[in-house]
Amino acid sequence: MDLPTLLLTGAVAGTLAGLLGIGGGVIIVPIVTLLFEQYGVVPALAIKMALGTSLATISVTALSSIYAHHRKAAVDWGLFRVMGSGALLGSLLGAGLADWLPGALLYLVFVVFLTVVALQMAMQRVSAQRDLPGPVGLAVTSTAVGAVSALLGIGGGTMHVPFLSYCGVPVKRAIATAAAVGLPLAVSGTIGYVIGGLDEVGLADGSIGYVNLPVFASVVLASLVCAPLGARLAHWLPDLLLRRLFALFLLLLAMRMAYGLL
């Protein structure tokens, strides 16, 4: 497959994982899906392989991002203990559901998701509207986020960061905590995608279930280098311009994937 494209994808995903706490799946999934299609994998199967491989890369990238944020004392470990368990359970459920759902439906859902995320990223974060819910409310919220994230191959930060910000958590702490919660979510989801794809035929060479090892290794290599950079940038760089450029990029990816449905 296209090694330079995979390395660039990993670099961008890793930087954004550290900078915005989003896991990088919104970058990895659409690009890797298109690469699998060029490799000859049918779109319905390509999207499932991209989702599983994305979560596998996030499992590794999250470690680097968490370490960088922890050194800045930005992770709220109290929130992590409650939200992480919910995200882990939800991710297992989401991965199982993804194996059961038609690949064409997942493809369409991801295109819609990219568009929604792009619009959300283009807007400024809202000010706090309420206090954080209690442990049960946090666990239920993270379970739902975990399930949706596993369905979409993302780390959960795309939903966790706005939610925590809405509940009054400072943006930098929300980003760092969302990055930490993304680790159990991604590990659990990866296991689900590996198990779910073991009996699938037509997978690309080098795959274990829906996780493709050559793509995983290529993306992770660049992500590990760039995730700490993104985390450092998050603590001093105003992100509004970056968020809007990122939103434009996501819209372009969504349009390209939508074209593949025609």
C-alpha positions in Angstrom: 0.0 0.0 0.0 1.0 3.7 -0.2 3.6 4.0 2.6 4.2 7.8 2.3 0.4 8.4 2.6 0.2 6.1 5.6 3.1 7.8 7.4 1.6 11.2 6.7 -1.8 10.0 7.9 -0.1 8.8 11.1 1.7 12.0 11.6 -1.4 14.1 11.2 -3.5 11.8 13.4 -0.9 11.7 16.1 -0.5 15.4 16.2 -4.3 16.0 16.4 -4.6 13.3 19.0 -2.3 15.2 21.3 -3.6 18.7 20.3 -7.4 18.1 20.4 -7.8 14.8 22.3 -9.7 13.3 19.4 -7.8 10.0 19.0 -7.0 10.6 15.3 -9.6 8.1 14.0 -11.4 10.8 12.1 -8.3 11.1 10.0 -7.2 7.5 9.8 -10.6 5.9 8.9 -11.5 7.8 5.7 -7.9 7.7 4.3 -7.3 4.1 5.1 -10.8 3.1 3.8 -9.9 4.8 0.4 -6.5 3.0 0.4 -8.1 -0.4 1.0 -10.5 0.3 -1.8 -7.6 1.1 -4.1 -6.0 -2.1 -3.0 -9.0 -4.0 -4.3 -11.1 -4.5 -1.1 -14.8 -3.9 -1.5 -16.0 -0.7 0.2 -18.3 -2.5 2.7 -15.4 -4.6 3.9 -12.8 -1.8 3.6 -14.7 0.4 6.1 -14.7 -2.4 8.7 -11.0 -3.0 8.3 -10.3 0.8 8.5 -12.4 1.0 11.7 -10.6 -1.9 13.4 -7.2 -0.8 12.3 -7.9 2.8 13.4 -8.8 1.6 17.0 -5.6 -0.5 17.1 -3.5 2.5 16.2 -5.3 4.7 18.8 -4.5 2.1 21.5 -0.8 2.9 21.0 -1.0 6.6 20.2 -3.1 7.2 23.3 -0.2 6.0 25.5 2.1 8.6 24.1 -0.5 11.4 24.3 -1.5 10.5 27.9 2.2 10.5 29.0 2.7 14.0 27.5 -0.5 15.4 29.1 0.3 13.7 32.4 3.6 15.5 32.6 1.7 18.7 32.4 -0.6 17.5 35.2 -3.6 18.0 32.9 -5.3 14.6 33.2 -8.2 14.3 35.7 -7.6 10.8 36.9 -10.7 10.8 39.1 -12.9 11.4 36.0 -10.8 8.8 34.1 -11.6 6.0 36.6 -15.3 6.5 36.2 -15.4 7.3 32.5 -12.8 4.8 31.4 -14.8 1.8 32.7 -17.9 3.0 30.9 -16.0 3.6 27.7 -14.5 0.1 27.8 -17.9 -1.6 28.1 -19.5 0.6 25.4 -16.6 0.0 23.0 -17.0 -3.8 23.2 -20.7 -3.4 22.5 -20.0 -1.1 19.6 -17.5 -3.4 18.0 -19.9 -6.3 18.2 -22.6 -4.2 16.6 -20.2 -3.0 13.8 -19.6 -6.6 12.8 -23.3 -7.3 12.6 -24.3 -4.1 10.7 -24.0 -4.0 6.9 -20.7 -2.4 5.8 -22.5 -0.1 3.4 -24.5 1.4 6.3 -21.4 1.9 8.4 -19.8 3.7 5.4 -22.8 6.0 5.1 -22.9 6.7 8.8 -19.2 7.6 8.9 -19.7 10.1 6.0 -22.5 11.8 7.9 -20.4 11.7 11.1 -17.4 13.3 9.4 -19.7 16.1 8.2 -21.1 16.7 11.7 -17.7 16.6 13.3 -16.4 19.1 10.8 -19.2 21.6 11.6 -18.6 21.1 15.3 -14.9 21.6 14.9 -15.4 24.8 12.9 -17.3 26.4 15.8 -15.9 27.8 19.0 -16.5 25.7 22.1 -19.6 26.6 24.1 -19.3 28.0 27.6 -20.2 25.8 30.5 -23.9 25.2 30.7 -24.1 22.8 33.7 -22.1 20.9 36.3 -20.7 17.5 35.7 -23.2 14.6 36.4 -22.5 12.1 39.2 -20.6 8.9 38.7 -23.6 7.0 37.3 -24.3 9.7 34.8 -20.7 9.9 33.8 -20.5 6.1 33.4 -23.7 6.0 31.3 -22.5 8.9 29.1 -19.1 7.2 28.5 -20.7 3.9 27.8 -22.8 5.5 25.0 -19.7 7.4 23.7 -17.7 4.2 23.7 -20.3 2.3 21.7 -20.6 5.1 19.1 -16.8 5.5 19.0 -16.2 1.8 18.3 -18.8 1.9 15.5 -16.9 4.8 14.0 -13.3 3.7 14.8 -12.5 6.8 16.8 -11.1 7.4 20.3 -14.1 9.2 21.8 -12.6 12.6 22.3 -14.7 14.1 19.5 -17.7 13.6 21.9 -16.0 13.6 25.3 -14.2 16.9 24.9 -17.4 19.0 24.0 -19.3 17.1 26.7 -16.7 17.9 29.4 -16.4 21.5 28.2 -20.2 21.8 28.3 -20.0 20.7 32.0 -17.5 23.3 33.0 -14.2 21.3 32.7 -11.4 23.6 31.4 -10.6 22.9 27.8 -7.0 21.7 28.3 -8.1 19.4 31.1 -11.0 18.1 29.0 -8.6 17.3 26.1 -6.1 15.5 28.3 -8.8 13.5 30.1 -10.5 12.6 26.9 -7.2 11.3 25.5 -6.8 9.1 28.6 -10.3 7.7 28.4 -9.6 6.9 24.7 -7.1 4.2 25.8 -9.4 1.6 27.4 -12.0 2.5 24.7 -9.6 1.7 21.9 -8.1 -1.4 23.4 -11.6 -2.9 24.0 -12.8 -2.0 20.6 -9.7 -3.4 18.9 -10.3 -6.8 20.6 -13.9 -6.7 19.4 -12.9 -6.0 15.8 -10.2 -8.8 15.9 -12.7 -11.3 17.1 -15.5 -10.1 14.9 -13.4 -10.4 11.7 -11.8 -13.8 12.3 -14.2 -15.7 10.1 -14.4 -12.9 7.4 -13.2 -13.7 3.8 -11.7 -11.2 1.4 -9.6 -9.3 3.9 -6.3 -7.6 2.8 -3.1 -9.5 3.3 -1.6 -9.3 6.8 -4.9 -8.9 8.6 -6.0 -10.4 12.0 -9.7 -10.1 12.0 -10.5 -6.6 10.9 -7.1 -5.2 12.0 -4.5 -4.9 9.2 -1.0 -5.2 10.7 1.1 -3.5 7.9 -1.2 -0.4 8.0 -1.3 -0.4 11.8 2.5 -0.5 12.0 3.0 2.3 9.4 0.4 4.7 11.0 1.6 4.0 14.5 5.2 4.7 13.6 4.5 8.3 12.6 1.8 8.8 15.3 4.1 7.9 18.2 6.5 10.6 17.0 3.9 13.3 16.6 1.5 12.7 19.5 3.7 14.3 22.1 4.2 17.3 19.7 0.5 17.8 19.5 0.1 17.6 23.3 2.8 20.3 23.8 1.1 22.5 21.2 -2.2 22.0 23.0 -0.8 23.8 26.1 0.3 27.0 24.4 -1.2 27.3 20.8 -4.6 28.9 20.2 -6.5 26.2 18.4 -9.3 28.1 16.7 -7.6 28.4 13.3 -6.3 24.9 13.4 -9.8 23.6 14.3 -11.3 25.4 11.3 -8.6 24.2 8.9 -9.1 20.7 10.3 -12.9 21.1 9.7 -12.3 22.0 6.1 -10.1 18.9 5.7 -12.8 16.7 7.2 -15.4 18.1 4.8 -13.2 17.3 1.9 -12.7 13.8 3.1 -16.4 13.3 3.6 -17.1 14.6 0.1 -14.5 12.1 -1.3 -16.0 9.2 0.6 -19.6 10.2 -0.4 -18.4 10.2 -4.1 -17.5 6.6 -3.6 -21.1 5.8 -2.7 -22.4 7.1 -6.0 
